Amino acid sequence: MKKNLAVALGLLAAVASSAAAAAAKPRVAVIEFKDKTSHYSWYRAGEAAQDMFVTELVKSGKYRVIEREQLAAIMQEKGLSLSGDIDPKTAVKAGKLLGVEYLVTGALTELGVADRGARVPGVFGMPSVRVGSQKMDASIDARMINTTTGEIVWADTAKETTSDASVYVAGAGGGVEDKRKLDRVLRPVVVKLAASMSQASAPTSGLGGAGDASGIAGKIAKVEGGSVFLNVGAEAGIKEGDAFDVYRVGNVIKDPDTGEVLGSDETKVGRVKVTKVMGARLSTASIVSGSGFKSGDMIKN
C-alpha cells in the first residue's frame, strides 16, 4: 500500500513538473525601435512603439517581458546601448548580459503625413469655409533573435493608415481632427506584429536553469537560519538534490580603451543543495559549504 502511494505521488510530482515546464514563458526584452523616417523625429515614435509592443506581448500571456524602465536601468548598469538594427553577434552578447532568451528589435520604416484641403473665402456676406483632411501612414518591421544561437526565429512587417477631417465656417467649427494620430496609427501596427510574434515558435528553458541565456541558474531570494530559498523551481526544471555554486557580483569590469563592459568581478561564497521544490519559482536548499549568503547572490551550475 505504501509502495503504491509512493509511486502515485511520484507520478503526480512528475506531471506537475512537466506542466510547470510546459507553462514556462520565454524571457524577452524589447529594445527601442529605430526610427528610419526623416521628417517626424519629434514624435519619438521608436520609443512609443517599444512601449506599445511590451504592453501587447504581456497581454498575449505568452512571454515574460522586461519592463522598459527596468530594461533601461539594466542596460545602463551593463553599459549597453541598443536600438533598432543589431547584428546577431551583438544580440547574443546582450542577451547573456540581460539574462533573456530572445531580443525583439524593430524599425519604423514609414511614417508620413499628407494634408489635403480647400478654402472658400467669404464674399457677398457669406462666411468663409475651410475643409481639410489629414492622412497618416505607419509601417514597422520587427524581428526576434535567439540570444543563444543568434538565429532570427521570427520576422514580420505591418502597416496601417488613419485619417481625419475637419470643417470650419467663418473660422469656427471642427470635426474629428485628432491630436493623437500617432497612437491611432501606430498601435494597430504593433498589435498586428505582437499577434504574429505570439504564433512564433520560441522554446524556453524556463526561468533560470542550466539553459538560461545568462548562464545564471537563479538567485537566492532569502536566507533563514540554515535554509536558503531560491527563486527557481519546477518551471526551470530544478530537482531535489541539484547542487549549485553561489557567487556574489562585485564591480563591473570595462575595457580601458573602448569602455565596453567585459563582465563583472564575481566571488564564490559557497555551495548549496536543493532539498525541496516548493513551486514553479521557489525551492529550498541547504548549505553545503561557505557562509554569509545574501539575497541576490547568484547560483550557477
MOJOWO-V841208 format. One line per field, one symbol per residue. psi: psi as a letter, one per 30 degrees, with the letter a starting at -180 (. if undefined). Layout:
# MOJOWO-V841208
psi: ???
This chain:
# MOJOWO-V841208
psi: eeeeeeeeeeeeeeeeeeeeeefkkkklkjlkkkjglffhfffheeeeeeeeeeeeeeefgfljkkkeeeeeeeeeefhkjklbjkleeeeeeeeeefhlfkkkllkjfkjkkkkklkkjlklhfkllkkkllkkkkkkkkllkkjfefgkjfkklllllkllllkkkkhfkaabgjkfheeeeeeeeeeeeeeeeeffljillfajalfgkfffkealkekkjbgkkkkglbeeggklkfkkkkkkkkbkkklkfefgkjfaljkkkfaklkkfkjfaehkllllkelllgklkfkkkl.
